[in-house]
């Protein structure tokens, strides 16, 4: 009896997955500092992008005062901005190309070395030139890669081993996403679901801490308001549930086309740049400048377009035309190699696709209570889930960005079918494709392995629950 009582009261030792308590405490404390630095940098980056957008719009308006000849001004300026951004990447930091998330994933897999500190400058100012110059790229890619670099640099400065720096690198990346979209939970979920793709206690602790302080720093600069305003939406009519499942399949099918278009554009741009470096950036930038002359709200990251889709229904012909233009502009912009992500452009396409589908449903099924704006919100999550294959990140991200949780069930239904469609089409997640393409690119561009002190551990890191 005494032995039984002793067994019942015996204290169960916590399992830290091979980490000592002191190591976890140091990791948690460092992650808070990393988050503060990432949040401040990401907020500054976003503020500068806002000013760059205003400057671009002001220049386009001023150019109109010269009549038709003024068209040359935005064409030349946007082409120059895109060309300089791509040149900065090629000349000083090839790892800064594009989103940067594929590079972060390769570093976490120990297939590429971490980026040097110089990447932060190239990503920051190159991103301002590219996105501010009108390319359809998102701020989240630069924020994620800069955050990952900051995490690794903090680890280096504190003399921490690679396995701890690896966690700080992942946490910094999540903090960058959190600060870019004012979505702290999504930043932590993104780390676990997309970057490391498994639940690791130490990674979860660091990701949560870094995302929390990143948001605190970001909101101290930008304010606490959500990214998008949505009028109060009613819960979805249960009779309309099949419409959301069907929409998910539609979004998944469009996502397959989008992923393939992105890869085709990258291959075409590579061939052009073999003829003359930065030729693709110059051509796309010139096209963006011409588009900005006629419709300045269609270029850039596209937050205004997403917000417009979340406000009210629009004329279907015009909305469809804008969707087609943005669909083409996104892959073309990314293929230039200029710094910028694909998250924000995907949210634009998802919202517009959902709004188009919702308006068609409201016309075809007047007997149902259909909210077209609700489909726009659901479309953001479904299209993201289909392209990236990270449904939890998609749902949490959209919920935090809109501060609306009434459509969680429709988002779940649509994301389910949006995941199924590209999976059965055997279309890999976009970051898997981009990550694999980044590996031979390192050899082709001659990036030296010694670009950073990369010291992978001699043995794989212990997994959760390992003895």
C-alpha positions in Angstrom: 0.0 0.0 0.0 2.8 2.3 0.9 4.6 1.6 -2.4 1.4 2.3 -4.3 0.9 5.7 -2.6 4.6 6.6 -3.3 4.1 5.7 -7.0 0.9 7.8 -7.2 2.6 10.8 -5.7 5.9 10.4 -7.6 6.6 13.6 -9.5 6.8 13.1 -13.3 9.8 14.7 -14.8 9.0 16.9 -17.8 10.3 15.9 -21.2 12.1 18.8 -22.9 13.1 16.8 -25.9 16.8 16.7 -25.1 17.0 20.3 -24.0 18.1 21.3 -20.5 15.9 23.7 -18.5 18.7 26.4 -18.6 18.9 26.1 -22.4 15.1 26.5 -22.8 15.1 29.5 -20.5 17.9 31.2 -22.4 16.2 30.4 -25.7 12.9 31.9 -24.4 14.6 35.0 -23.2 16.5 35.5 -26.5 13.4 34.9 -28.6 11.8 37.9 -26.9 14.7 40.2 -27.9 14.7 38.8 -31.4 11.0 39.5 -31.7 11.4 43.1 -30.6 14.1 43.7 -33.2 12.1 42.0 -36.0 8.9 43.8 -35.1 10.7 47.2 -35.2 12.4 46.5 -38.5 9.2 45.1 -40.1 7.2 48.0 -39.0 9.8 50.5 -40.4 9.8 48.5 -43.7 6.0 48.7 -43.9 6.0 52.5 -43.2 8.5 53.1 -45.9 6.5 51.0 -48.3 3.4 53.2 -47.6 5.4 56.3 -48.3 6.8 54.7 -51.5 3.3 54.0 -52.7 2.3 57.5 -52.1 5.3 58.8 -53.9 4.6 56.6 -56.9 0.9 57.6 -57.1 1.9 61.3 -56.8 4.4 60.9 -59.6 1.8 59.3 -61.8 -0.7 62.1 -61.1 2.0 64.7 -61.9 2.9 62.9 -65.1 -0.7 63.2 -66.3 -0.2 67.0 -66.3 2.1 66.5 -69.4 -0.6 64.8 -71.4 0.1 61.6 -73.3 3.9 62.2 -73.3 3.8 61.9 -69.5 3.3 58.1 -69.9 7.1 57.8 -70.4 7.8 59.0 -66.8 6.2 56.1 -64.9 7.4 53.6 -67.4 11.0 54.7 -67.0 10.8 55.2 -63.2 9.2 51.8 -62.5 11.6 50.0 -64.9 14.5 51.7 -63.2 13.3 50.8 -59.7 12.7 47.1 -60.6 16.1 46.9 -62.5 18.0 48.4 -59.5 16.3 46.1 -57.1 17.2 43.0 -59.1 20.7 44.3 -59.7 21.2 44.7 -55.9 20.2 41.1 -55.4 22.4 39.7 -58.1 25.4 41.9 -57.2 25.4 41.8 -53.4 23.1 39.1 -52.0 21.7 36.4 -54.3 20.0 34.9 -51.3 17.7 38.0 -51.1 16.0 37.0 -54.4 12.3 36.8 -54.4 10.4 35.9 -51.3 13.3 34.5 -49.3 11.1 31.9 -47.6 12.5 29.1 -49.7 15.9 30.0 -48.6 14.8 30.0 -45.0 13.4 26.5 -45.4 16.6 25.3 -47.0 18.6 26.7 -44.1 16.4 24.9 -41.6 16.9 21.7 -43.6 20.7 22.4 -43.5 20.9 22.4 -47.3 22.1 26.0 -47.5 24.0 28.2 -45.1 22.3 31.1 -43.3 22.3 34.5 -45.0 24.9 37.1 -44.0 24.0 40.3 -42.3 24.2 42.2 -45.6 21.0 40.5 -46.7 19.0 42.7 -44.4 20.0 45.9 -46.1 19.5 44.4 -49.6 16.2 42.9 -48.7 15.0 46.1 -47.0 16.0 48.7 -49.6 15.5 46.3 -52.6 12.1 45.5 -51.4 11.2 49.2 -51.1 12.3 49.8 -54.6 10.6 46.7 -56.0 7.2 46.9 -54.2 7.3 50.7 -54.1 8.1 50.7 -57.8 4.8 48.9 -58.4 5.7 45.2 -58.7 3.0 42.9 -57.5 5.0 41.6 -54.6 4.2 41.3 -50.8 6.0 42.7 -47.8 5.8 39.5 -45.9 8.6 37.7 -47.8 11.3 40.3 -47.0 10.0 40.5 -43.4 10.2 36.7 -42.9 13.7 36.4 -44.4 15.0 39.5 -42.5 13.5 38.1 -39.3 15.2 34.8 -39.8 18.5 36.5 -40.4 18.1 38.6 -37.3 17.4 35.5 -35.3 20.5 33.8 -36.5 22.7 36.9 -36.0 21.5 37.2 -32.4 22.4 33.6 -31.8 25.8 34.2 -33.3 26.4 37.3 -31.2 25.6 35.3 -28.0 27.8 32.5 -29.0 25.0 30.0 -29.2 25.4 26.6 -30.9 23.8 25.8 -34.2 20.8 23.9 -32.9 19.8 27.0 -30.8 20.5 29.4 -33.6 18.3 27.2 -35.9 15.4 27.7 -33.5 15.9 31.4 -33.2 16.1 31.6 -37.0 12.7 29.9 -37.3 11.3 32.1 -34.6 12.6 35.2 -36.2 11.0 34.2 -39.5 7.6 33.7 -37.8 8.0 37.0 -36.0 8.5 38.6 -39.4 5.3 37.2 -40.8 3.4 38.2 -37.6 4.6 41.8 -37.8 4.0 42.0 -41.6 0.3 41.1 -41.2 -0.4 42.1 -37.6 -1.1 38.4 -36.9 0.8 37.0 -34.0 -0.8 33.6 -33.8 -0.4 33.1 -37.5 3.3 33.8 -37.3 3.8 31.1 -34.7 1.6 28.6 -36.6 3.5 29.3 -39.8 6.7 28.3 -38.1 5.3 25.0 -37.0 3.2 24.1 -40.0 5.3 25.4 -42.9 8.9 25.9 -41.7 9.7 23.0 -39.4 6.6 21.0 -40.3 6.3 19.3 -36.9 5.6 20.3 -33.3 8.8 20.8 -31.4 8.4 22.2 -27.8 11.5 24.5 -28.0 10.5 25.8 -31.4 6.9 26.5 -30.2 8.2 28.4 -27.2 10.6 30.5 -29.2 8.0 31.2 -32.0 5.3 32.3 -29.6 7.7 34.6 -27.7 9.2 36.2 -30.8 5.8 36.7 -32.4 4.4 38.3 -29.2 7.1 40.9 -28.8 7.3 41.5 -32.6 3.6 42.5 -32.5 4.1 44.6 -29.5 6.9 46.5 -31.2 5.1 46.7 -34.5 1.8 48.0 -32.9 3.8 50.5 -30.9 4.8 52.0 -34.3 1.8 51.3 -36.5 -1.1 51.0 -34.1 -3.2 48.0 -33.1 -5.9 48.1 -35.8 -6.3 44.9 -38.0 -5.0 45.1 -41.5 -8.5 44.9 -43.2 -11.8 46.2 -42.2 -14.9 44.0 -42.7 -18.5 45.0 -42.0 -20.3 42.6 -39.6 -21.0 39.4 -41.4 -23.8 36.9 -40.5 -23.0 33.3 -39.9 -23.3 31.3 -43.2 -26.7 29.9 -44.1 -26.4 26.1 -43.6 -28.1 25.6 -46.9 -25.3 27.4 -48.6 -22.6 25.0 -47.3 -22.3 23.1 -50.6 -21.4 26.3 -52.2 -18.3 26.7 -50.0 -17.1 23.1 -50.7 -17.5 23.8 -54.5 -15.7 27.1 -54.2 -12.8 25.3 -52.4 -12.4 23.0 -55.4 -12.5 26.1 -57.8 -9.9 27.8 -55.7 -7.7 24.7 -55.7 -7.9 24.4 -59.4 -7.1 28.1 -60.0 -4.2 27.6 -57.5 -2.7 24.8 -59.6 -2.8 27.2 -62.7 -1.2 29.9 -60.6 1.6 27.7 -59.3 2.5 26.5 -62.8 2.3 30.0 -64.2 4.7 31.2 -61.5 7.2 28.5 -62.4 6.9 29.1 -66.1 7.5 32.8 -65.5 10.6 32.1 -63.5 12.0 29.9 -66.3 11.2 32.5 -69.0 12.8 35.3 -66.9 15.9 33.2 -66.4 16.3 32.8 -70.2 15.8 36.5 -70.7 18.4 37.4 -68.1 20.9 35.1 -69.8 20.7 37.5 -72.8 21.2 40.5 -70.5 21.2 40.7 -66.7 18.1 42.3 -65.2 16.3 42.4 -68.6 13.2 40.7 -67.2 13.1 43.2 -64.3 13.3 46.1 -66.7 10.6 44.8 -69.0 8.2 43.9 -66.2 8.9 47.2 -64.5 8.2 49.1 -67.7 4.9 47.2 -68.1 4.0 48.0 -64.5 4.7 51.7 -65.1 2.4 51.6 -68.1 -0.3 50.0 -66.1 0.1 52.5 -63.3 -0.5 55.3 -65.8 -3.9 54.0 -66.6 -4.9 52.3 -63.3 -2.5 53.2 -60.4 -4.5 51.2 -57.9 -3.8 47.9 -59.7 0.0 47.9 -59.1 2.0 47.3 -55.9 1.3 44.9 -53.1 -2.4 45.1 -53.6 -3.8 45.7 -50.1 -6.2 48.3 -51.4 -7.6 45.8 -53.8 -8.1 43.2 -51.1 -9.8 45.8 -48.9 -12.1 46.8 -51.8 -13.1 43.2 -52.3 -14.0 43.0 -48.6 -16.2 46.0 -48.6 -19.0 45.4 -51.2 -19.9 43.7 -54.4 -18.4 45.2 -57.6 -19.3 45.1 -61.3 -18.4 41.6 -62.5 -16.8 42.5 -65.9 -14.4 45.0 -64.3 -13.7 42.7 -61.3 -12.9 39.8 -63.6 -10.6 42.0 -65.7 -8.7 43.2 -62.6 -8.4 39.5 -61.4 -6.9 38.5 -64.8 -4.4 41.4 -64.8 -3.3 40.7 -61.2 -3.1 37.0 -61.9 -0.6 37.7 -64.7 1.3 40.5 -62.9 2.1 38.4 -59.8 4.1 35.6 -61.4 5.8 38.1 -63.8 6.8 40.3 -60.8 8.2 37.4 -58.8 10.1 36.1 -61.7 12.3 39.2 -61.9 14.1 38.1 -58.8 13.5 41.4 -57.0 12.9 41.2 -53.2 9.2 40.5 -52.5 6.8 37.8 -51.4 3.7 36.1 -52.8 1.5 36.1 -49.7 -0.1 39.5 -50.2 -0.6 39.0 -54.0 -2.3 35.7 -53.2 -4.6 37.3 -50.7 -5.7 39.8 -53.4 -6.4 37.0 -55.9 -8.2 34.9 -53.3 -10.4 37.8 -52.2 -11.3 38.7 -55.8 -11.9 35.1 -56.8 -14.2 34.7 -53.9 -16.1 37.9 -54.6 -16.6 36.8 -58.3 -17.8 33.4 -57.2 -20.1 34.9 -54.5 -21.7 37.3 -56.8 -22.4 34.6 -59.4 -23.9 32.4 -56.7 -26.1 35.3 -55.5 -27.4 35.7 -59.0 -27.8 32.0 -59.7 -29.4 31.1 -56.3 -31.6 34.0 -55.2 -33.4 31.5 -52.9 -30.3 31.3 -50.7 -28.9 34.0 -48.4 -25.5 34.5 -50.1 -23.0 37.1 -48.9 -20.5 37.8 -51.7 -18.2 39.5 -49.3 -18.2 36.4 -47.1 -16.9 34.4 -50.1 -14.2 37.1 -50.6 -13.0 36.5 -47.0 -13.2 32.7 -47.4 -11.4 33.0 -50.7 -8.3 34.6 -49.1 -7.9 31.5 -46.9 -8.8 28.9 -49.5 -6.5 30.2 -52.2 -3.6 30.6 -49.7 -4.2 27.1 -48.4 -4.2 25.7 -52.0 -1.0 27.4 -53.1 1.1 27.0 -49.9 -0.6 23.9 -48.5 -0.7 25.4 -45.0 -4.4 25.5 -44.1 -4.1 26.3 -40.4 -1.8 29.3 -41.2 -4.3 30.4 -43.8 -7.3 30.3 -41.6 -5.6 31.9 -38.6 -4.0 34.6 -40.7 -7.2 35.7 -42.4 -9.1 35.6 -39.1 -6.5 37.8 -37.4 -6.2 40.2 -40.4 -9.9 40.8 -40.5 -10.8 40.3 -36.8 -13.8 38.2 -38.0 -14.3 34.7 -36.8 -17.9 34.2 -38.0 -16.8 32.3 -41.1 -14.4 29.7 -39.6 -16.6 26.8 -40.7 -16.9 28.0 -44.3 -13.1 28.6 -44.4 -12.5 25.1 -43.1 -14.8 23.6 -45.7 -13.3 25.6 -48.6 -9.8 25.0 -47.5 -10.4 21.3 -47.3 -11.4 21.1 -51.0 -8.8 23.7 -51.9 -6.2 21.3 -50.5 -7.7 18.2 -52.2 -7.7 19.7 -55.7 -4.0 20.4 -56.1 -3.0 17.3 -54.2 -4.9 15.0 -56.7 -3.5 17.1 -59.5 0.0 16.2 -58.1 0.9 19.8 -57.9 3.5 20.3 -55.1 3.2 23.2 -52.6 4.7 26.3 -54.2 7.5 26.6 -51.6 8.6 23.1 -52.2 9.0 23.8 -55.8 10.8 27.1 -55.2 13.0 25.6 -52.4 14.2 22.8 -54.8 14.9 25.4 -57.5 17.0 27.4 -55.1 19.5 24.6 -54.5 21.1 24.4 -57.9 20.8 28.2 -58.1 23.4 28.4 -55.4 25.9 26.5 -57.5 25.1 28.4 -60.7 25.6 31.8 -59.1 28.7 30.7 -57.3 27.6 31.6 -53.8 30.4 30.4 -51.5 29.7 28.1 -48.7 31.7 30.4 -46.5 29.3 33.3 -46.9 28.3 32.7 -43.3 29.7 30.7 -40.5 27.5 27.6 -41.0 28.3 24.8 -38.6 25.6 22.2 -38.8 25.5 19.8 -35.8 27.4 16.5 -36.2 24.2 14.6 -35.6 20.5 15.3 -36.2 18.7 17.3 -33.6 16.8 15.2 -31.1 13.1 14.9 -31.8 10.4 15.5 -29.3 9.9 12.6 -27.0 13.3 11.1 -27.9 15.2 9.5 -25.0 
